[in-house]
Amino acid sequence: MGGQEGEGTSFEYTPTWVVAAVCTIMVCASLAIERFLHFAGKKLMKDGRKPLFQALQKVKEELMLLGFISLLLSVCQSRIVTICVDEDIMKHFLPCALPDDKDHPNILRHLLENTENPSGICAQQNKVPLLSTEALHHLHIFIFVLAIVHVTFSVLTVIFGASKIRQWKKWETSIKEEESDSPKATEPEFTNVRDHDFITKRFMGLGKRSEALGWLKSFAKQFYGSVTEPDYYALRLGFIMTHCRGNRKFNFHKYMMRALEDDFRKVVGISWYLWIFVIIFLLLNIDGWHTYFWIAFIPFMLLLAVGTKLEHVIIQLAHEVAERHIAIEGELVVKPSDEHFWFHRPKIVRHFIHFILFQNAFEISFFFWILVQFGPHSCIMGKLIYIIPRLIIGAFVQVMCSYSTLPLYALVTQMGSNFKRSMFDEHVQAGLISWAQKAKKKNTLTSTTTKIKDGSGSSDGGGGGGPRYSGPDAELHGIHIATDSQQGT
């Protein structure tokens, strides 16, 4: 046929019904996905789940980025395949070793030859293309699969983690019922610290006298009963007595769920530094290095480190109380502090979980991409002895992060010095922010007026150390809401 070239027929000689049918299927699928995301967003906004709505917006941005990458690859494909280089350059840093075939000394030339270009531009120059059309197609599919798997795994992780946290709601309900049923004591009651359930399970035993044994206990605790009812009761009371002492009926469980959703908004998506990690892996995926095998241990080890640290924070809180007091008046109260976390920044744990989720999704997506594109016997896939451990580690990380580490993170990171503005409903947040802005403007105006009076011969003589805050402005000093710029949760 006159229009035939390369592997098939050009658009000029393709039946119109084929083009129309393919376009119809693609457009319908795209519109269905877009409508689903639209109605999901309306549902979240209707239910007042603004953090999850913002996370959905980030998913849309991720899909838009993928579409832009796809467009760039499609537009630049004809240019990229015509970039020719010497054949010797393409013999280094290969994911698979070249076939040892003496009968075909130019095997690399045949592998990289642009079969869709009949003119053979690179062949005429006695060179090979920098990147073939088939390799570009594989790269395109890999980037798409990576982003989709990462977003899917992130959503599943938060869904499973939230379902685990909802199981703690019965503890919240039980505590409130107990407080409402118990009569008010006329005389102060004393609590024997060493007999308290929280201290007995977290302070007494292996970790009491040895720091190393304490860390070992924290490491083992994350695998079974990572959070118990005494833990929840003690940490809840410590949070309330530190941040909202006047409201003993504060719904700590609801706040924790809202804080988790707010963190999920920041965790979902692939950040720029995660893309750098992908590029570094693609660079180091060299034949014989087994990079794909060794890199699977990064999220595994980091997940165990994060879980151990979170468990150790609970032990530290118990140690602080047990080492200072034998008996206390009233209830046992722990003191939240940023000092218990890495670099005194609780939100570092969130970044680690973000990386763990991405790295695990990267492992799984890369595995399925190789399986579909090149088959189970591909040299990139490796031997069976390397495949099975990777899959086991990937499954373990996903389950462990969803059902243990994420719920543990949601609870323990509330033990920082500051609380998040997720404590307040949306309208209360807006009111506080507006109040703070007005107070700031008022204080600035008052300060300016005072300086003008002092400069014009005020009777103070410039003393007094500047303007003093009064009225509603002073009340803002007692509110410490953690933001991204602060050492928040």
Phi, psi and omega per residue, in radians:
M1 nan 2.516 -2.997
G2 -1.109 -0.572 -3.092
G3 -1.590 0.138 -3.056
Q4 -1.415 2.371 3.069
E5 -2.761 2.551 3.118
G6 1.157 -2.251 -3.018
E7 -1.607 -0.144 -3.084
G8 -2.875 -2.864 -3.074
T9 -1.631 2.529 3.118
S10 -1.308 3.004 -3.117
F11 -1.078 -0.539 -3.095
E12 -1.090 -0.481 -3.061
Y13 -2.063 0.432 3.068
T14 -1.737 2.301 -3.132
P15 -0.977 2.454 -3.087
T16 -1.136 -0.570 -3.124
W17 -1.173 -0.506 3.089
V18 -1.201 -0.802 3.141
V19 -1.090 -0.781 -3.126
A20 -1.127 -0.713 -3.127
A21 -1.139 -0.788 3.137
V22 -1.104 -0.773 3.135
C23 -1.108 -0.672 3.126
T24 -1.079 -0.784 -3.141
I25 -1.103 -0.775 -3.119
M26 -1.139 -0.769 -3.126
V27 -1.137 -0.758 3.141
C28 -1.104 -0.734 3.121
A29 -1.121 -0.734 -3.139
S30 -1.151 -0.752 3.124
L31 -1.141 -0.649 3.118
A32 -1.099 -0.763 3.113
I33 -1.137 -0.741 -3.124
E34 -1.115 -0.736 3.127
R35 -1.161 -0.662 3.112
F36 -1.088 -0.806 3.119
L37 -1.131 -0.633 3.140
H38 -1.130 -0.858 -3.125
F39 -1.215 -0.562 3.056
A40 -1.107 -0.706 3.096
G41 -1.131 -0.739 3.107
K42 -1.108 -0.670 3.119
K43 -1.126 -0.741 -3.139
L44 -1.147 -0.720 3.118
M45 -1.172 -0.644 3.115
K46 -1.137 -0.631 3.138
D47 -1.471 0.025 -3.136
G48 1.278 0.478 -3.139
R49 -1.750 1.120 -3.056
K50 -1.083 -0.718 3.104
P51 -1.031 -0.712 3.107
L52 -1.207 -0.586 3.058
F53 -1.106 -0.730 3.100
Q54 -1.155 -0.595 3.060
A55 -1.138 -0.677 3.083
L56 -1.110 -0.646 3.083
Q57 -1.100 -0.640 3.099
K58 -1.171 -0.588 3.064
V59 -1.110 -0.732 3.094
K60 -1.084 -0.710 3.097
E61 -1.096 -0.660 3.115
E62 -1.121 -0.733 3.107
L63 -1.167 -0.633 3.083
M64 -1.141 -0.696 3.087
L65 -1.089 -0.722 3.097
L66 -1.080 -0.730 3.111
G67 -1.095 -0.672 3.124
F68 -1.188 -0.691 3.080
I69 -1.100 -0.735 3.111
S70 -1.072 -0.730 3.126
L71 -1.112 -0.757 3.123
L72 -1.095 -0.755 3.128
L73 -1.103 -0.674 -3.128
S74 -1.213 -0.764 -3.096
V75 -1.228 -0.690 -3.058
C76 -1.569 -0.011 -3.067
Q77 -1.050 -0.809 -3.109
S78 -1.122 -0.479 3.122
R79 -1.373 -0.731 -3.061
I80 -1.140 -0.724 -3.062
V81 -1.242 -0.217 3.112
T82 -1.678 0.023 3.048
I83 -1.387 2.017 -3.037
C84 -1.868 2.476 3.133
V85 -2.372 2.931 3.098
D86 -1.187 2.586 -3.090
E87 -1.145 -0.551 -3.116
D88 -1.123 -0.559 -3.132
I89 -1.125 -0.565 -3.058
M90 -1.479 0.089 -3.129
K91 -1.666 0.017 -3.084
H92 -2.005 2.695 3.098
F93 0.979 0.887 3.129
L94 -1.682 2.435 3.059
P95 -1.146 -0.503 3.123
C96 -2.261 2.526 3.107
A97 -1.234 2.533 3.114
L98 -1.189 2.517 3.094
P99 -1.042 2.387 3.133
D100 -1.535 1.541 -3.073
D101 -2.230 1.839 -3.111
K102 -1.215 -0.421 3.141
D103 -1.323 -0.277 3.141
H104 -2.242 1.359 -3.103
P105 -1.142 -0.390 -3.127
N106 -1.836 0.700 -3.101
I107 -1.059 -0.605 3.133
L108 -1.137 -0.647 3.126
R109 -1.093 -0.682 3.133
H110 -1.246 -0.572 3.132
L111 -1.236 -0.659 -3.051
L112 -1.700 -0.056 -3.080
E113 -1.078 2.391 3.135
N114 -1.395 1.640 -3.055
T115 -1.228 -0.307 -3.125
E116 -1.502 -0.111 -3.141
N117 -1.885 1.798 -3.061
P118 -1.162 -0.421 -3.114
S119 -1.289 -0.351 3.109
G120 0.992 1.062 -3.060
I121 -1.054 -0.842 -3.115
C122 -1.175 -0.636 3.137
A123 -1.139 -0.625 3.114
Q124 -1.148 -0.481 3.125
Q125 -1.618 0.098 -3.094
N126 1.037 0.676 3.129
K127 -2.297 -3.098 3.110
V128 -2.216 2.694 3.127
P129 -1.196 2.568 3.122
L130 -1.131 -0.698 3.126
L131 -2.588 2.164 -3.088
S132 -1.347 2.890 3.113
T133 -1.103 -0.686 3.128
E134 -1.140 -0.702 3.111
A135 -1.145 -0.658 3.080
L136 -1.109 -0.714 3.114
H137 -1.093 -0.746 3.115
H138 -1.137 -0.710 3.122
L139 -1.114 -0.698 3.115
H140 -1.053 -0.826 -3.138
I141 -1.142 -0.663 -3.138
F142 -1.095 -0.788 -3.138
I143 -1.092 -0.710 3.136
F144 -1.150 -0.819 -3.140
V145 -1.089 -0.703 3.140
L146 -1.043 -0.846 -3.097
A147 -1.169 -0.734 -3.122
I148 -1.136 -0.775 -3.138
V149 -1.138 -0.695 -3.137
H150 -1.106 -0.811 3.133
V151 -1.120 -0.738 3.138
T152 -1.088 -0.800 3.141
F153 -1.132 -0.649 3.122
S154 -1.119 -0.765 3.132
V155 -1.126 -0.783 3.131
L156 -1.094 -0.663 -3.137
T157 -1.102 -0.787 -3.132
V158 -1.215 -0.638 3.105
I159 -1.100 -0.829 -3.139
F160 -1.170 -0.709 3.128
G161 -1.132 -0.719 3.126
A162 -1.145 -0.651 3.091
S163 -1.121 -0.606 3.080
K164 -1.191 -0.729 -3.135
I165 -1.169 -0.561 3.119
R166 -1.121 -0.410 3.093
Q167 -1.175 -0.362 3.125
W168 -1.413 -0.125 -3.110
K169 -1.075 -0.535 3.122
K170 -1.124 -0.545 3.089
W171 -1.198 -0.719 3.108
E172 -1.079 -0.784 3.131
T173 -1.113 -0.731 -3.138
S174 -1.108 -0.706 -3.140
I175 -1.119 -0.760 -3.126
K176 -1.155 -0.691 3.109
E177 -1.140 -0.671 3.135
E178 -1.159 -0.696 -3.138
E179 -1.217 -0.622 -3.134
S180 -1.322 -0.516 -3.124
D181 -1.459 -0.484 -3.077
S182 -1.296 2.308 3.121
P183 -1.259 2.665 3.134
K184 -1.243 2.233 -3.113
A185 -1.370 2.357 3.099
T186 -1.422 -0.486 3.120
E187 -2.027 2.517 -3.120
P188 -1.119 2.399 3.101
E189 -1.708 2.602 3.137
F190 -1.934 2.453 -3.125
T191 -1.933 2.193 3.030
N192 -1.338 1.937 -3.000
V193 -1.053 -0.798 -3.052
R194 -1.183 -0.315 3.132
D195 -1.647 -0.080 -3.133
H196 -1.217 2.443 -3.093
D197 -1.023 -0.700 -3.128
F198 -1.107 -0.758 -3.133
I199 -1.253 -0.681 -3.130
T200 -1.045 -0.716 -3.071
K201 -1.526 -0.409 -3.065
R202 -1.876 -0.489 -3.091
F203 -1.816 -0.777 -3.094
M204 -1.293 2.718 3.083
G205 1.794 -2.485 -2.989
L206 -1.055 -0.757 -3.010
G207 -1.473 0.145 -3.038
K208 -1.275 -0.770 -3.009
R209 -1.895 -0.245 -3.080
S210 -2.192 2.218 3.101
E211 -1.144 -0.699 3.141
A212 -1.113 -0.740 3.107
L213 -1.174 -0.532 3.072
G214 -1.127 -0.736 3.086
W215 -1.175 -0.655 3.105
L216 -1.121 -0.705 3.094
K217 -1.130 -0.683 3.106
S218 -1.131 -0.686 3.128
F219 -1.096 -0.755 -3.099
A220 -1.316 -0.525 -3.046
K221 -1.156 -0.493 -3.079
Q222 -1.195 -0.277 -3.104
F223 -1.571 -0.287 -3.123
Y224 -2.568 2.219 3.097
G225 0.926 0.890 -3.077
S226 -1.040 -0.558 3.097
V227 -2.296 2.162 3.117
T228 -1.916 2.997 -3.137
E229 -1.098 -0.750 3.064
P230 -1.055 -0.630 3.082
D231 -1.076 -0.853 -3.105
Y232 -1.076 -0.765 -3.121
Y233 -1.093 -0.798 -3.091
A234 -1.185 -0.780 -3.118
L235 -1.211 -0.643 3.096
R236 -1.089 -0.825 -3.130
L237 -1.123 -0.692 3.103
G238 -1.085 -0.700 3.116
F239 -1.138 -0.804 -3.088
I240 -1.150 -0.760 -3.119
M241 -1.207 -0.374 3.139
T242 -1.564 -0.739 -2.979
H243 -1.891 -0.422 3.130
C244 -2.563 1.125 -3.054
R245 -1.037 -0.542 -3.069
G246 -1.414 -0.036 -3.092
N247 -2.230 1.433 -3.117
R248 -1.207 -0.330 3.138
K249 -1.621 0.287 3.139
F250 -1.032 2.320 -3.118
N251 -1.422 1.533 -3.094
F252 -1.161 -0.617 -3.133
H253 -1.133 -0.752 3.126
K254 -1.131 -0.724 3.093
Y255 -1.080 -0.722 -3.124
M256 -1.115 -0.680 3.100
M257 -1.143 -0.727 3.131
R258 -1.178 -0.668 3.100
A259 -1.135 -0.660 3.110
L260 -1.127 -0.731 3.103
E261 -1.114 -0.666 3.125
D262 -1.149 -0.675 3.087
D263 -1.196 -0.636 3.133
F264 -1.084 -0.588 3.098
R265 -1.036 -0.548 -3.127
K266 -1.568 -0.361 -3.088
V267 -1.490 -0.615 -3.064
V268 -1.191 2.635 -3.128
G269 1.692 2.898 -3.130
I270 -1.923 1.925 -3.133
S271 -1.309 2.949 -3.070
W272 -1.119 -0.639 -3.124
Y273 -1.248 -0.413 3.040
L274 -1.283 -0.609 3.037
W275 -1.121 -0.626 3.081
I276 -1.085 -0.683 3.107
F277 -1.089 -0.705 3.101
V278 -1.053 -0.770 -3.117
I279 -1.131 -0.716 3.129
I280 -1.111 -0.723 3.114
F281 -1.100 -0.784 3.134
L282 -1.068 -0.554 3.117
L283 -1.252 -0.641 -3.047
L284 -1.654 0.062 3.136
N285 -1.414 1.212 -3.015
I286 -1.804 2.542 -3.135
D287 -1.009 2.253 3.118
G288 1.628 -0.288 -3.139
W289 -1.477 -0.395 -3.116
H290 0.946 0.719 -3.112
T291 -1.042 -0.660 -3.125
Y292 -1.077 -0.540 3.118
F293 -1.343 -0.857 -3.060
W294 -1.215 -0.545 -3.084
I295 -1.232 -0.321 3.111
A296 -1.157 -0.374 -3.114
F297 -1.409 -0.236 -3.120
I298 -1.122 -0.966 3.120
P299 -1.150 -0.535 3.136
F300 -1.110 -0.869 -3.133
M301 -1.198 -0.672 -3.133
L302 -1.182 -0.649 3.103
L303 -1.106 -0.750 3.108
L304 -1.132 -0.659 3.122
A305 -1.140 -0.750 -3.141
V306 -1.138 -0.803 3.119
G307 -1.070 -0.712 3.118
T308 -1.121 -0.738 -3.136
K309 -1.120 -0.757 3.141
L310 -1.118 -0.714 3.084
E311 -1.142 -0.635 -3.119
H312 -1.228 -0.493 3.068
V313 -1.081 -0.723 3.107
I314 -1.106 -0.719 3.109
I315 -1.106 -0.705 3.123
Q316 -1.098 -0.710 3.112
L317 -1.095 -0.699 3.099
A318 -1.178 -0.685 3.135
H319 -1.103 -0.709 -3.112
E320 -1.035 -0.727 -3.129
V321 -1.294 -0.786 -3.043
A322 -1.202 -0.560 -3.098
E323 -1.387 -0.358 -3.096
R324 -1.705 -0.459 -3.014
H325 -2.311 2.525 2.965
I326 -1.728 -0.703 3.065
A327 -2.502 2.523 -3.126
I328 -2.279 2.686 3.104
E329 -1.450 2.218 -3.120
G330 1.542 -2.612 -3.081
E331 -1.586 2.737 3.110
L332 -1.313 2.183 -3.072
V333 -2.201 2.168 3.043
V334 -1.525 2.788 -3.082
K335 -1.980 1.893 3.098
P336 -1.105 2.511 -3.139
S337 -2.799 2.490 3.083
D338 -1.207 -0.303 -3.064
E339 -1.124 -0.329 -3.111
H340 -1.387 -0.219 -3.047
F341 -1.781 2.873 3.120
W342 -1.021 2.214 3.110
F343 0.946 0.432 3.117
H344 1.032 0.545 -3.113
R345 -2.325 1.714 -3.113
P346 -1.052 -0.510 -3.056
K347 -1.256 -0.168 3.048
I348 -1.073 -0.579 3.119
V349 -1.056 -0.662 3.124
R350 -1.105 -0.698 3.115
H351 -1.138 -0.670 3.108
F352 -1.126 -0.746 3.119
I353 -1.123 -0.670 3.070
H354 -1.017 -0.805 -3.140
F355 -1.166 -0.687 3.134
I356 -1.072 -0.809 -3.141
L357 -1.086 -0.748 -3.134
F358 -1.163 -0.815 -3.092
Q359 -1.087 -0.705 3.126
N360 -1.169 -0.736 3.080
A361 -1.099 -0.635 3.107
F362 -1.102 -0.736 3.131
E363 -1.072 -0.846 -3.091
I364 -1.185 -0.753 -3.130
S365 -1.138 -0.679 3.121
F366 -1.140 -0.673 3.123
F367 -1.088 -0.869 -3.112
F368 -1.202 -0.581 3.090
W369 -1.090 -0.800 3.110
I370 -1.133 -0.694 -3.113
L371 -1.103 -0.731 -3.102
V372 -1.360 -0.740 -3.040
Q373 -1.356 -0.697 -2.993
F374 -2.113 -0.161 3.104
G375 1.585 2.884 -3.073
P376 -1.210 -0.297 -3.093
H377 -1.749 0.276 3.129
S378 -1.166 2.580 3.120
C379 -1.148 -0.482 3.100
I380 -1.211 -0.618 3.134
M381 -1.108 -0.643 3.114
G382 1.505 -3.058 -3.130
K383 -1.347 2.876 -3.128
L384 -1.067 -0.544 -3.121
I385 -1.160 -0.377 3.089
Y386 -1.650 -0.443 -3.077
I387 -1.295 -0.855 -3.053
I388 -1.054 -0.845 3.117
P389 -1.039 -0.624 3.132
R390 -1.107 -0.771 -3.129
L391 -1.177 -0.693 3.117
I392 -1.122 -0.770 3.134
I393 -1.117 -0.736 3.134
G394 -1.070 -0.782 3.121
A395 -1.143 -0.710 -3.138
F396 -1.111 -0.779 -3.120
V397 -1.087 -0.747 -3.107
Q398 -1.126 -0.817 -3.117
V399 -1.187 -0.780 -3.104
M400 -1.115 -0.742 -3.120
C401 -1.188 -0.614 -3.088
S402 -1.298 -0.810 -2.948
Y403 -1.739 -0.221 -3.118
S404 -2.177 -1.041 -3.010
T405 -1.191 -0.778 -3.106
L406 -1.127 -0.837 3.050
P407 -1.064 -0.665 3.093
L408 -1.098 -0.716 3.094
Y409 -1.090 -0.763 -3.111
A410 -1.041 -0.593 -3.116
L411 -1.482 -0.872 -2.977
V412 -1.248 -0.610 -3.118
T413 -1.232 -0.117 2.988
Q414 -1.338 -0.099 -3.138
M415 -1.555 0.353 3.036
G416 -1.415 3.038 -3.097
S417 -1.199 -0.517 -3.095
N418 -1.979 2.704 3.010
F419 -1.866 2.846 -3.091
K420 -1.579 2.738 3.119
R421 -1.214 -0.086 3.038
S422 -1.095 -0.263 3.093
M423 -1.039 -0.531 -3.078
F424 -1.754 2.667 3.019
D425 -1.204 2.945 -3.050
E426 -1.050 -0.774 -3.104
H427 -1.190 -0.567 3.097
V428 -1.231 -0.712 3.076
Q429 -1.006 -0.829 -3.125
A430 -1.090 -0.697 3.113
G431 -1.128 -0.729 3.127
L432 -1.133 -0.749 3.137
I433 -1.112 -0.771 3.111
S434 -1.102 -0.716 3.112
W435 -1.073 -0.798 -3.135
A436 -1.109 -0.692 3.138
Q437 -1.158 -0.740 3.110
K438 -1.134 -0.696 3.131
A439 -1.119 -0.675 3.137
K440 -1.127 -0.759 3.116
K441 -1.119 -0.698 -3.140
K442 -1.130 -0.745 3.134
N443 -1.145 -0.666 3.111
T444 -1.112 -0.758 3.120
L445 -1.131 -0.730 3.115
T446 -1.096 -0.734 3.130
S447 -1.101 -0.738 3.137
T448 -1.120 -0.743 3.132
T449 -1.104 -0.718 3.134
T450 -1.099 -0.749 -3.139
K451 -1.121 -0.654 3.127
I452 -1.138 -0.740 3.127
K453 -1.131 -0.734 -3.141
D454 -1.116 -0.664 -3.117
G455 -1.260 -0.353 -3.111
S456 -1.700 0.318 3.049
G457 1.644 0.724 3.113
S458 -1.147 2.654 -3.120
S459 -1.212 -0.247 3.122
D460 -1.208 -0.504 -3.046
G461 1.327 0.411 3.134
G462 1.415 0.094 -3.101
G463 -1.459 -3.058 3.104
G464 1.701 -0.145 3.073
G465 1.200 0.464 3.081
G466 1.588 3.087 -3.066
P467 -1.204 2.559 3.116
R468 -1.848 2.450 -3.123
Y469 -1.387 2.426 3.133
S470 -2.552 3.021 3.108
G471 1.174 -2.586 -3.086
P472 -1.158 -0.369 -3.141
D473 -1.091 -0.668 -3.095
A474 -1.150 -0.496 -3.104
E475 -1.190 -0.430 3.139
L476 -1.166 -0.417 -3.125
H477 -1.202 -0.316 3.126
G478 -1.577 -0.004 -3.112
I479 -1.894 2.065 -3.129
H480 -2.076 1.641 -3.124
I481 -1.768 2.146 -3.098
A482 -1.295 2.283 3.039
T483 -2.094 -3.092 -3.098
D484 -1.118 -0.501 -3.131
S485 -1.454 -0.181 -3.140
Q486 -1.760 3.090 3.108
Q487 -1.528 1.126 -3.088
G488 -1.555 -3.015 -3.096
T489 -1.281 nan nan
